[in-house]
Amino acid sequence: MSGAGNHDQRTYGIHWGPLYQGLYQKDTVSGGDNYESQANQLIAKNLRGKLLLMHGDMDDNVHPAMTIQVVNELINANKDFDLIIAPDRGHGLNEPYFIRRRWDYFVEHLMGVQPPREYEIVRPSQ
């Protein structure tokens, strides 16, 4: 399950990649770079199992194009996956609907149990 995934450090803010993968370095021999191993669109063809991708179309943190690039490569590799594009939503997707959809996905695909259909999560009164 990926929600608003930062699928490629090369197209994200310059401060995250170096924290986890070191400084960006071009490999003059191979023509690649040290961030390629993290670029999910380059390894999408290796997908085994189930995958749910969710992204808000108004995300101003991780651009939705990152998820669309992964989707394109999954399609090119003829892989099955599930996708939710959330209209007029930003980065978090922490509304009850999206929380339920994540939970349902895990219940169905990890536990092998059918979750209750359209279960409504109600926020507590404040």
C-alpha positions as CSV (number, residue, x, y, z in Angstrom):
1,M,0.0,0.0,0.0
2,S,1.4,3.4,-1.0
3,G,-0.2,6.7,-0.1
4,A,1.3,9.7,-1.8
5,G,4.5,7.8,-2.4
6,N,7.8,9.5,-3.0
7,H,8.7,7.0,-5.6
8,D,11.8,8.6,-6.9
9,Q,14.2,10.8,-4.9
10,R,15.5,12.4,-8.1
11,T,12.2,14.2,-8.6
12,Y,11.5,15.1,-5.0
13,G,12.8,17.8,-2.6
14,I,16.6,17.9,-2.5
15,H,16.7,17.5,1.3
16,W,15.3,13.9,1.6
17,G,17.4,11.9,-0.8
18,P,20.7,12.7,0.9
19,L,19.3,11.8,4.3
20,Y,18.6,8.2,3.3
21,Q,20.7,7.5,0.2
22,G,23.7,9.8,0.5
23,L,24.5,12.7,-1.9
24,Y,23.3,12.3,-5.4
25,Q,26.1,11.0,-7.6
26,K,26.1,10.4,-11.3
27,D,27.8,7.2,-12.4
28,T,29.8,8.1,-15.6
29,V,30.5,4.5,-16.4
30,S,26.9,3.1,-16.4
31,G,25.2,6.4,-17.1
32,G,23.0,5.8,-14.0
33,D,23.1,7.2,-10.5
34,N,23.0,6.1,-6.9
35,Y,19.3,6.9,-6.6
36,E,18.2,4.4,-9.3
37,S,17.7,1.5,-6.9
38,Q,15.0,3.5,-5.1
39,A,13.1,4.6,-8.2
40,N,10.0,2.5,-8.0
41,Q,9.0,3.0,-11.6
42,L,12.2,1.3,-12.6
43,I,11.4,-1.9,-10.6
44,A,7.6,-1.9,-11.0
45,K,8.0,-4.9,-13.4
46,N,9.1,-7.0,-10.4
47,L,5.9,-6.6,-8.4
48,R,4.6,-9.7,-6.9
49,G,1.4,-9.8,-4.9
50,K,-1.1,-7.0,-4.3
51,L,-0.6,-3.2,-4.4
52,L,-2.8,-0.3,-3.7
53,L,-1.7,3.2,-4.7
54,M,-3.5,6.3,-3.4
55,H,-2.7,9.9,-4.2
56,G,-4.4,13.2,-3.8
57,D,-4.6,15.1,-7.1
58,M,-3.9,18.4,-5.2
59,D,-0.8,17.1,-3.3
60,D,1.6,19.9,-2.9
61,N,4.2,17.8,-1.1
62,V,4.7,14.8,-3.3
63,H,3.6,15.5,-6.9
64,P,1.0,13.0,-8.2
65,A,3.2,12.5,-11.3
66,M,5.4,10.2,-9.1
67,T,2.5,7.8,-8.6
68,I,1.4,8.1,-12.3
69,Q,4.9,7.2,-13.4
70,V,4.7,4.0,-11.3
71,V,1.2,3.3,-12.7
72,N,2.5,3.6,-16.3
73,E,5.3,1.1,-15.7
74,L,2.9,-1.3,-13.9
75,I,0.7,-1.1,-17.0
76,N,3.6,-1.6,-19.3
77,A,4.6,-4.7,-17.3
78,N,1.0,-6.0,-17.4
79,K,0.8,-6.0,-13.6
80,D,-2.4,-6.0,-11.6
81,F,-2.8,-3.2,-9.0
82,D,-5.4,-1.0,-7.4
83,L,-5.4,2.8,-7.7
84,I,-7.4,5.6,-5.9
85,I,-6.9,9.1,-7.1
86,A,-8.5,11.4,-4.5
87,P,-10.0,14.5,-6.1
88,D,-9.3,17.9,-4.4
89,R,-7.2,16.2,-1.7
90,G,-3.7,17.0,-0.6
91,H,-0.9,14.9,0.8
92,G,-2.3,13.2,4.0
93,L,-5.4,11.4,2.9
94,N,-6.3,10.9,6.6
95,E,-10.1,11.3,6.1
96,P,-12.2,8.3,7.3
97,Y,-12.8,7.0,3.8
98,F,-9.1,6.7,3.0
99,I,-8.3,5.2,6.4
100,R,-11.0,2.6,5.8
101,R,-9.8,1.8,2.4
102,R,-6.2,1.2,3.7
103,W,-7.5,-1.0,6.5
104,D,-9.8,-2.9,4.2
105,Y,-6.9,-3.6,1.8
106,F,-4.8,-5.0,4.6
107,V,-7.6,-7.1,6.1
108,E,-8.5,-8.6,2.7
109,H,-5.0,-9.2,1.4
110,L,-3.0,-9.9,4.5
111,M,-5.6,-11.6,6.7
112,G,-7.6,-13.2,3.9
113,V,-10.8,-11.9,5.4
114,Q,-13.5,-10.0,3.6
115,P,-13.9,-6.6,5.5
116,P,-17.4,-5.2,6.1
117,R,-18.7,-3.5,3.0
118,E,-18.7,0.3,3.2
119,Y,-18.1,0.3,6.9
120,E,-18.4,3.9,8.1
121,I,-15.7,5.3,10.4
122,V,-17.2,8.1,12.5
123,R,-15.0,10.7,14.0
124,P,-15.6,11.2,17.8
125,S,-17.4,14.3,18.9
126,Q,-15.2,17.0,20.2
